[in-house]
Amino acid sequence: MKYRTIFTPEAGSWNVEVPDVAGCVTWGRSLSEARRNAREAIAAIAASEGRDAEHVEARAELVEELALPARTRHAVDKARAARRAAAEAERLALETTSAAVAGLTRAGLSTRDVGELLGLSHQRVQQLKSAAGKLVGAGKLRAKKSLTSR
């Protein structure tokens, strides 16, 4: 179940309020401790209501709100979005580079020449070739190859 959870920094720790659960407040010295404590507090209140606390704690999804100044909160949101975009770009770069390595290798180019063309070391080219071979051996790239060869 989802629980709206408000984290407020205060004097080197975090106060936590869960408005969806009456009387559910806690704190933690760090954000990770505050998150753990929020789940435990939700579970404790659930137990007091006769529900399975372990089940509630394991399934509790915290929908986090940071009680920070708007400018700071915006900077955090922007940084998180940029990191997600960078991770996606990295995933795409790896995927397309692996495909290029495979194609150039099939065309008969040496590992060093493939590296030279793609701006990679010959060692990295070999790693990509080995990783692709393991995935193909496990059957994970077969479907992808048939889709891309159309």
DSSP file (Angstrom, degrees, kcal/mol; ACC not computed):
  #  RESIDUE AA STRUCTURE BP1 BP2  ACC     N-H-->O    O-->H-N    N-H-->O    O-->H-N    TCO  KAPPA ALPHA  PHI   PSI    X-CA   Y-CA   Z-CA
    1    1 A M              0   0    0      0, 0.0    60,-3.1     0, 0.0     2,-0.4   0.000 360.0 360.0 360.0 148.2    0.0    0.0    0.0
    2    2 A K  E     -a   61   0A   0     58,-0.2     2,-0.4    60,-0.1    60,-0.2  -0.707 360.0-169.6 -90.8 137.9    1.2    3.5   -0.7
    3    3 A Y  E     -a   62   0A   0     58,-2.7    60,-2.9    -2,-0.4     2,-0.3  -0.983  22.9-130.0-129.7 120.6    1.6    6.0    2.2
    4    4 A R  E     -a   63   0A   0     -2,-0.4    16,-0.6    58,-0.2     2,-0.4  -0.543  33.5-170.3 -65.5 127.4    2.2    9.7    1.7
    5    5 A T  E     -a   64   0A   0     58,-2.7    60,-2.6    -2,-0.3     2,-0.6  -0.987  13.5-155.7-132.7 124.6    5.3   10.4    3.9
    6    6 A I  E     -aB  65  17A   0     11,-3.1    11,-2.1    -2,-0.4     2,-0.5  -0.889   7.3-163.8-106.4 121.2    6.6   13.9    4.7
    7    7 A F  E     -aB  66  16A   0     58,-3.0    60,-3.2    -2,-0.6     9,-0.2  -0.904   6.6-175.0-105.7 124.9   10.3   14.2    5.6
    8    8 A T  E     - B   0  15A   0      7,-2.9     7,-3.1    -2,-0.5     2,-0.2  -0.972  20.0-136.0-122.6 118.5   11.4   17.4    7.4
    9    9 A P  E     + B   0  14A   0      0, 0.0     2,-0.3     0, 0.0     5,-0.2  -0.518  31.7 168.9 -72.5 138.2   15.1   18.0    8.1
   10   10 A E  E >   - B   0  13A   0      3,-2.9     3,-1.4    -2,-0.2    -2,-0.0  -0.871  59.3 -25.5-155.2 118.6   15.7   19.4   11.6
   11   11 A A  T 3  S-     0   0    0     -2,-0.3     3,-0.1     1,-0.3     0, 0.0   0.870 126.2 -42.4  49.3  49.8   18.9   19.8   13.5
   12   12 A G  T 3  S+     0   0    0      1,-0.3    -1,-0.3     0, 0.0     2,-0.2   0.583 127.8  73.3  79.7   9.5   20.8   17.1   11.8
   13   13 A S  E <  S-B   10   0A   0     -3,-1.4    -3,-2.9    -5,-0.1     2,-0.5  -0.782  77.3-109.4-139.3-174.8   18.0   14.5   11.7
   14   14 A W  E     -BC   9  28A   0     14,-2.9    14,-1.9    -5,-0.2     2,-0.4  -0.984  15.2-153.2-127.5 124.6   14.7   13.9    9.9
   15   15 A N  E     -BC   8  27A   0     -7,-3.1    -7,-2.9    -2,-0.5     2,-0.4  -0.760  19.3-157.6 -88.5 142.8   11.2   14.2   11.3
   16   16 A V  E     -BC   7  26A   0     10,-3.0    10,-2.2    -2,-0.4     2,-0.4  -0.982  13.5-176.8-129.5 133.3    8.7   12.0    9.6
   17   17 A E  E     -BC   6  25A   0    -11,-2.1   -11,-3.1    -2,-0.4     8,-0.2  -0.993  11.8-163.4-127.4 136.3    4.9   12.3    9.4
   18   18 A V    >   -     0   0    0      6,-2.6     3,-2.0    -2,-0.4     6,-0.5  -0.837   8.0-174.9-116.8  90.1    2.6    9.9    7.7
   19   19 A P  T 3  S+     0   0    0      0, 0.0    -1,-0.1     0, 0.0   -14,-0.1   0.753  78.8  64.0 -60.5 -25.7   -0.6   11.8    7.3
   20   20 A D  T 3  S+     0   0    0    -16,-0.6     2,-0.5     1,-0.2   -15,-0.1   0.637 100.0  58.1 -73.5 -12.5   -2.5    8.8    5.9
   21   21 A V  S X  S-     0   0    0     -3,-2.0     3,-2.1     3,-0.2    -3,-0.3  -0.952  95.8-120.1-122.4 111.1   -2.1    7.0    9.2
   22   22 A A  T 3  S+     0   0    0     -2,-0.5     3,-0.1     1,-0.3    -2,-0.1  -0.218  93.3   2.5 -54.7 127.3   -3.5    8.8   12.2
   23   23 A G  T 3  S+     0   0    0      1,-0.2     2,-1.1    -4,-0.1    -1,-0.3   0.572  88.2 145.2  76.4  10.5   -0.8    9.5   14.8
   24   24 A C    <   +     0   0    0     -3,-2.1    -6,-2.6    -6,-0.5     2,-0.3  -0.709  16.0 139.5 -90.5 100.3    2.0    8.1   12.7
   25   25 A V  E     +C   17   0A   0     -2,-1.1     2,-0.3    -8,-0.2    -8,-0.2  -0.978  12.3 146.3-135.5 149.2    5.1   10.2   13.4
   26   26 A T  E     -C   16   0A   0    -10,-2.2   -10,-3.0    -2,-0.3     2,-0.3  -0.878  24.4-144.1-160.1-170.9    8.7    9.2   13.8
   27   27 A W  E     -C   15   0A   0     -2,-0.3     2,-0.3   -12,-0.3   -12,-0.2  -0.958   4.3-159.6-157.2 171.8   12.3   10.4   13.1
   28   28 A G  E     -C   14   0A   0    -14,-1.9   -14,-2.9    -2,-0.3     6,-0.1  -0.979  28.7-127.7-157.3 151.6   15.7    9.2   12.1
   29   29 A R  S    S+     0   0    0     -2,-0.3     2,-0.3   -16,-0.2    -1,-0.1   0.813 100.9  26.0 -70.0 -28.7   19.3   10.5   12.4
   30   30 A S  S  > S-     0   0    0    -16,-0.1     4,-2.5     1,-0.1   -16,-0.2  -0.838  88.5-109.3-126.8 167.0   19.7    9.9    8.6
   31   31 A L  H  > S+     0   0    0     -2,-0.3     4,-2.3     2,-0.2     5,-0.2   0.902 119.5  51.2 -63.5 -40.7   17.2    9.7    5.8
   32   32 A S  H  > S+     0   0    0      1,-0.2     4,-2.2     2,-0.2    -1,-0.2   0.905 111.6  47.2 -65.5 -39.2   17.7    5.9    5.4
   33   33 A E  H  > S+     0   0    0      2,-0.2     4,-2.9     1,-0.2    -2,-0.2   0.900 110.7  52.6 -66.2 -39.8   17.0    5.5    9.2
   34   34 A A  H  X S+     0   0    0     -4,-2.5     4,-2.1     2,-0.2    -2,-0.2   0.890 108.9  50.1 -63.1 -39.1   14.0    7.8    8.9
   35   35 A R  H  X S+     0   0    0     -4,-2.3     4,-2.1     2,-0.2    -1,-0.2   0.938 112.1  47.0 -63.6 -46.5   12.6    5.7    6.0
   36   36 A R  H  X S+     0   0    0     -4,-2.2     4,-2.3     1,-0.2    -2,-0.2   0.931 113.0  49.2 -59.2 -45.8   13.1    2.4    8.0
   37   37 A N  H  X S+     0   0    0     -4,-2.9     4,-2.7     1,-0.2    -1,-0.2   0.850 107.1  55.5 -64.9 -34.3   11.5    4.0   11.1
   38   38 A A  H  X S+     0   0    0     -4,-2.1     4,-2.5     2,-0.2    -1,-0.2   0.932 109.1  46.9 -63.5 -44.7    8.5    5.2    9.0
   39   39 A R  H  X S+     0   0    0     -4,-2.1     4,-2.3     1,-0.2    -2,-0.2   0.915 113.4  48.9 -62.2 -42.2    7.8    1.7    7.8
   40   40 A E  H  X S+     0   0    0     -4,-2.3     4,-2.6     2,-0.2    -2,-0.2   0.898 111.0  49.9 -64.3 -40.4    8.2    0.3   11.4
   41   41 A A  H  X S+     0   0    0     -4,-2.7     4,-2.2     2,-0.2     5,-0.2   0.912 110.5  49.4 -65.8 -42.1    5.8    3.0   12.7
   42   42 A I  H  X S+     0   0    0     -4,-2.5     4,-2.2     1,-0.2    -1,-0.2   0.925 113.3  47.7 -60.0 -44.2    3.2    2.2   10.0
   43   43 A A  H  X S+     0   0    0     -4,-2.3     4,-2.6     2,-0.2    -2,-0.2   0.889 109.0  53.4 -65.5 -39.8    3.5   -1.5   10.9
   44   44 A A  H  X S+     0   0    0     -4,-2.6     4,-2.0     2,-0.2    -1,-0.2   0.912 110.8  46.0 -63.0 -42.3    3.2   -0.8   14.6
   45   45 A I  H  X S+     0   0    0     -4,-2.2     4,-0.9     2,-0.2    -1,-0.2   0.900 111.5  52.4 -67.3 -39.2    0.0    1.1   14.1
   46   46 A A  H ><>S+     0   0    0     -4,-2.2     5,-2.7     1,-0.2     3,-0.6   0.912 108.7  50.8 -60.8 -41.7   -1.3   -1.6   11.8
   47   47 A A  H ><5S+     0   0    0     -4,-2.6     3,-1.8     1,-0.2    -1,-0.2   0.885 105.3  55.5 -63.2 -38.7   -0.5   -4.2   14.5
   48   48 A S  H 3<5S+     0   0    0     -4,-2.0    -1,-0.2     1,-0.3    -2,-0.2   0.730 106.6  52.4 -66.9 -19.2   -2.4   -2.1   17.1
   49   49 A E  T <<5S-     0   0    0     -4,-0.9    -1,-0.3    -3,-0.6    -2,-0.2   0.323 126.1-103.0 -95.4   5.9   -5.4   -2.4   14.7
   50   50 A G  T < 5S+     0   0    0     -3,-1.8    -3,-0.2     1,-0.3     2,-0.2   0.588  79.2 131.1  86.0  10.8   -5.1   -6.2   14.5
   51   51 A R  S   <S-     0   0    0     -5,-2.7     2,-0.8    -6,-0.2    -1,-0.3  -0.552  72.2 -89.0 -93.9 163.4   -3.4   -6.3   11.1
   52   52 A D     >  -     0   0    0     -2,-0.2     4,-2.4     1,-0.2     5,-0.2  -0.601  37.9-163.9 -74.0 105.6   -0.3   -8.3   10.2
   53   53 A A  H  > S+     0   0    0     -2,-0.8     4,-3.0     1,-0.2     5,-0.2   0.886  85.6  51.8 -61.9 -42.6    2.6   -5.9   11.0
   54   54 A E  H  > S+     0   0    0      1,-0.2     4,-2.4     2,-0.2    -1,-0.2   0.908 111.3  47.8 -62.6 -41.3    5.2   -7.8    9.0
   55   55 A H  H  > S+     0   0    0      2,-0.2     4,-1.7     1,-0.2    -1,-0.2   0.926 113.7  47.1 -64.1 -45.3    3.0   -7.9    5.9
   56   56 A V  H  X S+     0   0    0     -4,-2.4     4,-1.0     1,-0.2    -2,-0.2   0.930 113.6  47.9 -63.2 -45.7    2.2   -4.2    6.2
   57   57 A E  H  < S+     0   0    0     -4,-3.0     3,-0.4     1,-0.2    -2,-0.2   0.902 111.8  49.6 -63.7 -41.3    5.9   -3.2    6.7
   58   58 A A  H  < S+     0   0    0     -4,-2.4    -1,-0.2    -5,-0.2    -2,-0.2   0.828 118.2  39.1 -66.9 -31.6    7.1   -5.4    3.8
   59   59 A R  H  < S+     0   0    0     -4,-1.7     2,-0.3    -5,-0.2    -1,-0.2   0.473  84.3 121.2 -98.9  -3.4    4.5   -4.0    1.4
   60   60 A A     <  -     0   0    0     -4,-1.0     2,-0.6    -3,-0.4   -58,-0.2  -0.461  43.4-165.5 -67.7 122.4    4.6   -0.3    2.6
   61   61 A E  E     -a    2   0A   0    -60,-3.1   -58,-2.7    -2,-0.3     2,-0.5  -0.947  11.9-144.2-109.9 116.3    5.5    2.0   -0.3
   62   62 A L  E     -a    3   0A   0     -2,-0.6     2,-1.0   -60,-0.2   -58,-0.2  -0.692   5.2-157.6 -84.8 123.0    6.5    5.4    0.9
   63   63 A V  E     -a    4   0A   0    -60,-2.9   -58,-2.7    -2,-0.5     2,-0.2  -0.859  30.0-145.9 -96.6 100.6    5.5    8.3   -1.4
   64   64 A E  E     -a    5   0A   0     -2,-1.0     2,-0.4   -60,-0.2   -58,-0.2  -0.455  25.3-177.9 -84.4 137.7    8.0   10.8   -0.2
   65   65 A E  E     -a    6   0A   0    -60,-2.6   -58,-3.0    -2,-0.2     2,-0.6  -0.998  18.4-144.8-124.3 133.0    7.6   14.5    0.1
   66   66 A L  E     -a    7   0A   0     -2,-0.4     2,-1.8   -60,-0.2   -58,-0.2  -0.874   7.5-143.9 -99.6 122.6   10.6   16.6    1.2
   67   67 A A        +     0   0    0    -60,-3.2     3,-0.0    -2,-0.6   -61,-0.0  -0.610  54.8 130.8 -84.7  82.0    9.6   19.6    3.4
   68   68 A L        -     0   0    0     -2,-1.8    -2,-0.0   -60,-0.1     5,-0.0  -0.842  69.1 -75.7-127.0 161.9   12.3   21.8    1.9
   69   69 A P     >  -     0   0    0      0, 0.0     4,-2.8     0, 0.0     3,-0.4  -0.320  50.0-113.0 -56.8 146.4   12.3   25.3    0.6
   70   70 A A  H  > S+     0   0    0      1,-0.2     4,-2.6     2,-0.2     5,-0.2   0.861 115.6  51.7 -53.1 -43.0   10.8   25.4   -2.9
   71   71 A R  H  > S+     0   0    0      2,-0.2     4,-2.0     1,-0.2    -1,-0.2   0.910 113.2  44.6 -63.5 -42.1   14.0   26.3   -4.6
   72   72 A T  H  > S+     0   0    0     -3,-0.4     4,-2.3     2,-0.2    -2,-0.2   0.919 113.0  50.3 -68.4 -44.1   15.9   23.5   -2.9
   73   73 A R  H  X S+     0   0    0     -4,-2.8     4,-2.6     1,-0.2    -2,-0.2   0.899 110.3  51.2 -60.4 -41.2   13.2   21.0   -3.6
   74   74 A H  H  X S+     0   0    0     -4,-2.6     4,-2.6    -5,-0.3    -1,-0.2   0.905 108.9  50.9 -63.0 -41.7   13.2   22.0   -7.3
   75   75 A A  H  X S+     0   0    0     -4,-2.0     4,-2.4     2,-0.2    -2,-0.2   0.899 110.9  48.8 -63.4 -40.5   17.0   21.5   -7.4
   76   76 A V  H  X S+     0   0    0     -4,-2.3     4,-2.6     2,-0.2    -2,-0.2   0.940 112.6  47.6 -63.5 -47.5   16.6   18.0   -5.9
   77   77 A D  H  X S+     0   0    0     -4,-2.6     4,-2.3     1,-0.2    -2,-0.2   0.906 113.2  48.7 -60.0 -42.5   13.9   17.1   -8.4
   78   78 A K  H  X S+     0   0    0     -4,-2.6     4,-2.4     2,-0.2    -1,-0.2   0.903 111.4  49.3 -65.8 -41.7   15.9   18.5  -11.3
   79   79 A A  H  X S+     0   0    0     -4,-2.4     4,-2.3     2,-0.2    -2,-0.2   0.915 111.2  49.5 -64.5 -43.1   19.1   16.6  -10.2
   80   80 A R  H  X S+     0   0    0     -4,-2.6     4,-2.2     2,-0.2    -2,-0.2   0.915 111.8  48.7 -61.9 -42.8   17.1   13.3   -9.8
   81   81 A A  H  X S+     0   0    0     -4,-2.3     4,-2.5     1,-0.2    -2,-0.2   0.905 111.1  50.2 -64.1 -41.3   15.6   13.8  -13.3
   82   82 A A  H  X S+     0   0    0     -4,-2.4     4,-2.5     1,-0.2    -1,-0.2   0.890 110.2  50.2 -64.6 -39.0   19.0   14.5  -14.8
   83   83 A R  H  X S+     0   0    0     -4,-2.3     4,-2.3     2,-0.2    -1,-0.2   0.888 110.4  49.6 -67.4 -38.5   20.5   11.4  -13.1
   84   84 A R  H  X S+     0   0    0     -4,-2.2     4,-2.2     2,-0.2    -2,-0.2   0.926 112.3  48.2 -63.7 -43.3   17.6    9.3  -14.5
   85   85 A A  H  X S+     0   0    0     -4,-2.5     4,-2.6     1,-0.2    -2,-0.2   0.897 111.2  50.6 -64.1 -40.1   18.2   10.7  -18.0
   86   86 A A  H  X S+     0   0    0     -4,-2.5     4,-2.5     2,-0.2    -1,-0.2   0.900 109.5  50.5 -64.7 -40.4   22.0   10.1  -17.7
   87   87 A A  H  X S+     0   0    0     -4,-2.3     4,-2.3     2,-0.2    -2,-0.2   0.906 111.9  47.6 -63.9 -40.9   21.3    6.5  -16.7
   88   88 A E  H  X S+     0   0    0     -4,-2.2     4,-2.5     2,-0.2    -2,-0.2   0.904 111.9  49.8 -66.5 -41.0   19.0    6.0  -19.7
   89   89 A A  H  X S+     0   0    0     -4,-2.6     4,-2.7     2,-0.2    -2,-0.2   0.897 110.6  50.5 -64.1 -39.5   21.6    7.6  -22.0
   90   90 A E  H  X S+     0   0    0     -4,-2.5     4,-2.4     2,-0.2    -2,-0.2   0.913 110.3  49.5 -63.5 -43.0   24.3    5.3  -20.6
   91   91 A R  H  X S+     0   0    0     -4,-2.3     4,-2.4     1,-0.2    -2,-0.2   0.924 113.2  46.6 -61.4 -44.7   22.1    2.3  -21.1
   92   92 A L  H  X S+     0   0    0     -4,-2.5     4,-2.8     2,-0.2     5,-0.3   0.899 111.0  52.2 -65.2 -41.2   21.4    3.4  -24.7
   93   93 A A  H  X S+     0   0    0     -4,-2.7     4,-2.5     1,-0.2     5,-0.2   0.911 111.2  47.2 -61.7 -42.5   25.1    4.1  -25.3
   94   94 A L  H  X S+     0   0    0     -4,-2.4     4,-2.6     2,-0.2    -2,-0.2   0.924 113.3  48.7 -64.5 -43.8   26.0    0.6  -24.1
   95   95 A E  H  X S+     0   0    0     -4,-2.4     4,-1.9     2,-0.2    -2,-0.2   0.938 116.1  41.4 -62.2 -48.2   23.3   -1.0  -26.2
   96   96 A T  H  X S+     0   0    0     -4,-2.8     4,-2.3     2,-0.2    -1,-0.2   0.868 114.9  51.4 -71.5 -35.4   24.3    0.8  -29.4
   97   97 A T  H  X S+     0   0    0     -4,-2.5     4,-2.9    -5,-0.3    -1,-0.2   0.919 109.4  50.5 -66.0 -42.4   28.0    0.4  -28.8
   98   98 A S  H  X S+     0   0    0     -4,-2.6     4,-2.4    -5,-0.2    -2,-0.2   0.903 110.9  49.3 -61.0 -40.9   27.5   -3.3  -28.3
   99   99 A A  H  X S+     0   0    0     -4,-1.9     4,-2.5     2,-0.2    -1,-0.2   0.904 111.6  48.7 -64.9 -41.0   25.6   -3.5  -31.5
  100  100 A A  H  X S+     0   0    0     -4,-2.3     4,-2.9     2,-0.2     5,-0.3   0.915 110.5  50.9 -65.3 -42.4   28.3   -1.6  -33.4
  101  101 A V  H  X S+     0   0    0     -4,-2.9     4,-2.4     1,-0.2     5,-0.2   0.933 111.6  48.2 -59.0 -45.9   31.0   -3.9  -31.9
  102  102 A A  H  X S+     0   0    0     -4,-2.4     4,-2.4     1,-0.2    -2,-0.2   0.926 113.8  46.4 -61.8 -45.0   29.1   -6.9  -33.1
  103  103 A G  H  X S+     0   0    0     -4,-2.5     4,-1.5     2,-0.2    -2,-0.2   0.917 114.0  46.4 -65.1 -44.2   28.6   -5.5  -36.6
  104  104 A L  H  <>S+     0   0    0     -4,-2.9     5,-2.1     2,-0.2    -1,-0.2   0.871 112.7  50.8 -67.1 -36.3   32.2   -4.4  -37.0
  105  105 A T  H ><5S+     0   0    0     -4,-2.4     3,-1.7    -5,-0.3    -2,-0.2   0.920 108.8  50.8 -66.7 -43.4   33.4   -7.8  -35.7
  106  106 A R  H 3<5S+     0   0    0     -4,-2.4    -1,-0.2     1,-0.3    -2,-0.2   0.823 103.9  60.2 -62.0 -29.8   31.2   -9.7  -38.1
  107  107 A A  T 3<5S-     0   0    0     -4,-1.5    -1,-0.3    -5,-0.2    -2,-0.2   0.499 124.1-106.2 -77.5  -2.3   32.6   -7.5  -40.9
  108  108 A G  T < 5 +     0   0    0     -3,-1.7    -3,-0.2     1,-0.3    -2,-0.1   0.547  67.3 149.3  95.2   7.5   36.0   -8.8  -40.1
  109  109 A L      < -     0   0    0     -5,-2.1    -1,-0.3     1,-0.1     2,-0.0  -0.453  48.1-111.7 -75.4 149.0   37.6   -5.9  -38.3
  110  110 A S     >  -     0   0    0     -2,-0.1     4,-2.7     1,-0.1     5,-0.2  -0.320  25.6-110.3 -73.5 161.4   40.2   -6.5  -35.6
  111  111 A T  H  > S+     0   0    0      1,-0.2     4,-2.3     2,-0.2     5,-0.1   0.891 120.2  51.0 -58.8 -40.5   39.4   -5.8  -32.0
  112  112 A R  H  > S+     0   0    0      2,-0.2     4,-2.4     1,-0.2    -1,-0.2   0.905 110.5  47.8 -66.2 -41.2   41.9   -2.9  -32.1
  113  113 A D  H  > S+     0   0    0      2,-0.2     4,-2.5     1,-0.2    -2,-0.2   0.897 110.5  51.8 -67.6 -39.2   40.4   -1.4  -35.2
  114  114 A V  H  X S+     0   0    0     -4,-2.7     4,-2.1     1,-0.2    -2,-0.2   0.936 111.3  48.4 -59.9 -45.1   36.9   -1.7  -33.7
  115  115 A G  H  X>S+     0   0    0     -4,-2.3     5,-2.6    -5,-0.2     4,-1.1   0.906 110.0  51.6 -60.8 -42.6   38.2    0.1  -30.6
  116  116 A E  H  <5S+     0   0    0     -4,-2.4     3,-0.4     1,-0.2    -1,-0.2   0.915 111.4  47.0 -61.2 -44.2   39.8    2.8  -32.8
  117  117 A L  H  <5S+     0   0    0     -4,-2.5    -1,-0.2     1,-0.2    -2,-0.2   0.860 119.7  38.4 -66.0 -36.2   36.6    3.5  -34.7
  118  118 A L  H  <5S-     0   0    0     -4,-2.1    -1,-0.2    -5,-0.2    -2,-0.2   0.442 110.4-113.1 -98.6  -0.1   34.4    3.6  -31.6
  119  119 A G  T  <5S+     0   0    0     -4,-1.1     2,-0.3    -3,-0.4    -3,-0.2   0.851  76.1 124.3  72.8  32.9   36.9    5.5  -29.3
  120  120 A L      < -     0   0    0     -5,-2.6    -1,-0.3    -6,-0.2    -2,-0.1  -0.837  65.9-105.7-121.0 158.5   37.3    2.4  -27.0
  121  121 A S     >  -     0   0    0     -2,-0.3     4,-2.0     1,-0.1     5,-0.2  -0.472  32.5-116.5 -74.7 157.2   40.3    0.5  -25.8
  122  122 A H  H  > S+     0   0    0      1,-0.2     4,-2.1     2,-0.2    -1,-0.1   0.821 117.4  58.5 -64.6 -27.6   40.7   -2.9  -27.4
  123  123 A Q  H  > S+     0   0    0      2,-0.2     4,-2.1     1,-0.2    -1,-0.2   0.910 105.5  47.8 -66.0 -41.5   40.2   -4.4  -23.9
  124  124 A R  H  > S+     0   0    0      2,-0.2     4,-2.4     1,-0.2    -2,-0.2   0.893 109.5  53.3 -67.5 -38.1   36.8   -2.8  -23.6
  125  125 A V  H  X S+     0   0    0     -4,-2.0     4,-2.5     1,-0.2    -1,-0.2   0.927 108.8  49.9 -59.6 -44.1   35.9   -4.1  -27.1
  126  126 A Q  H  X S+     0   0    0     -4,-2.1     4,-2.6     1,-0.2    -2,-0.2   0.895 108.8  52.4 -63.0 -39.7   36.8   -7.6  -26.0
  127  127 A Q  H  X S+     0   0    0     -4,-2.1     4,-2.7     2,-0.2    -1,-0.2   0.926 110.7  47.3 -60.5 -44.5   34.6   -7.2  -22.8
  128  128 A L  H  X S+     0   0    0     -4,-2.4     4,-2.3     2,-0.2    -2,-0.2   0.897 112.0  49.9 -65.5 -39.9   31.7   -6.1  -25.0
  129  129 A K  H  X S+     0   0    0     -4,-2.5     4,-2.1     2,-0.2    -1,-0.2   0.922 112.8  47.2 -63.4 -43.3   32.2   -9.0  -27.4
  130  130 A S  H  X S+     0   0    0     -4,-2.6     4,-2.1     2,-0.2    -2,-0.2   0.915 112.0  49.4 -64.8 -43.6   32.4  -11.5  -24.4
  131  131 A A  H  X S+     0   0    0     -4,-2.7     4,-2.1     1,-0.2    -1,-0.2   0.908 111.4  49.3 -63.3 -41.8   29.3  -10.1  -22.8
  132  132 A A  H  X S+     0   0    0     -4,-2.3     4,-2.6     1,-0.2     5,-0.2   0.893 109.4  52.8 -64.9 -38.9   27.4  -10.3  -26.0
  133  133 A G  H  X S+     0   0    0     -4,-2.1     4,-2.3     1,-0.2    -1,-0.2   0.886 108.9  49.3 -63.6 -39.0   28.5  -13.9  -26.5
  134  134 A K  H  X S+     0   0    0     -4,-2.1     4,-1.4     2,-0.2    -1,-0.2   0.899 112.3  47.9 -66.8 -40.7   27.3  -14.9  -23.1
  135  135 A L  H  <>S+     0   0    0     -4,-2.1     5,-2.5     2,-0.2     6,-0.6   0.908 112.7  47.7 -67.6 -41.1   23.9  -13.3  -23.7
  136  136 A V  H ><5S+     0   0    0     -4,-2.6     3,-1.6     1,-0.2    -2,-0.2   0.918 109.6  54.2 -65.0 -41.6   23.5  -14.9  -27.1
  137  137 A G  H 3<5S+     0   0    0     -4,-2.3    -1,-0.2     1,-0.3    -2,-0.2   0.827 108.6  49.0 -60.4 -31.6   24.5  -18.2  -25.5
  138  138 A A  T 3<5S-     0   0    0     -4,-1.4    -1,-0.3    -5,-0.1    -2,-0.2   0.455 117.7-115.3 -87.0  -1.3   21.8  -17.8  -22.9
  139  139 A G  T < 5S+     0   0    0     -3,-1.6     4,-0.5    -4,-0.3    -3,-0.2   0.586  81.9 120.6  82.7   9.9   19.3  -17.0  -25.7
  140  140 A K  S   <S+     0   0    0     -5,-2.5     4,-0.4     1,-0.2    -4,-0.2   0.756  75.6  40.1 -82.7 -23.3   18.7  -13.4  -24.5
  141  141 A L  S  > S+     0   0    0     -6,-0.6     4,-2.9    -9,-0.1     5,-0.2   0.571  91.7  85.9-100.5  -9.3   19.8  -11.6  -27.7
  142  142 A R  H  > S+     0   0    0     -7,-0.3     4,-2.0     1,-0.2     5,-0.2   0.932  93.6  43.6 -58.7 -47.7   18.2  -14.0  -30.3
  143  143 A A  H  > S+     0   0    0     -4,-0.5     4,-1.6     1,-0.2    -1,-0.2   0.901 113.9  51.9 -64.3 -39.8   14.8  -12.3  -30.2
  144  144 A K  H  > S+     0   0    0     -4,-0.4     4,-2.2     1,-0.2    -2,-0.2   0.909 108.0  51.6 -64.1 -42.1   16.4   -8.9  -30.3
  145  145 A K  H  X S+     0   0    0     -4,-2.9     4,-1.5     1,-0.2    -1,-0.2   0.903 108.3  51.2 -62.2 -40.9   18.6   -9.8  -33.3
  146  146 A S  H  < S+     0   0    0     -4,-2.0    -1,-0.2    -5,-0.2    -2,-0.2   0.845 111.4  48.4 -67.5 -31.0   15.5  -11.0  -35.3
  147  147 A L  H >< S+     0   0    0     -4,-1.6     3,-0.8     1,-0.2    -1,-0.2   0.879 113.7  45.6 -73.6 -37.5   13.7   -7.8  -34.6
  148  148 A T  H 3< S+     0   0    0     -4,-2.2    -2,-0.2     1,-0.2    -1,-0.2   0.664 102.8  64.4 -82.4 -14.8   16.6   -5.6  -35.6
  149  149 A S  T 3<        0   0    0     -4,-1.5    -1,-0.2     1,-0.2    -2,-0.1   0.463 360.0 360.0 -87.5   1.4   17.4   -7.5  -38.8
  150  150 A R    <         0   0    0     -3,-0.8    -1,-0.2    -4,-0.2    -2,-0.1   0.479 360.0 360.0 -74.7 360.0   14.1   -6.6  -40.4
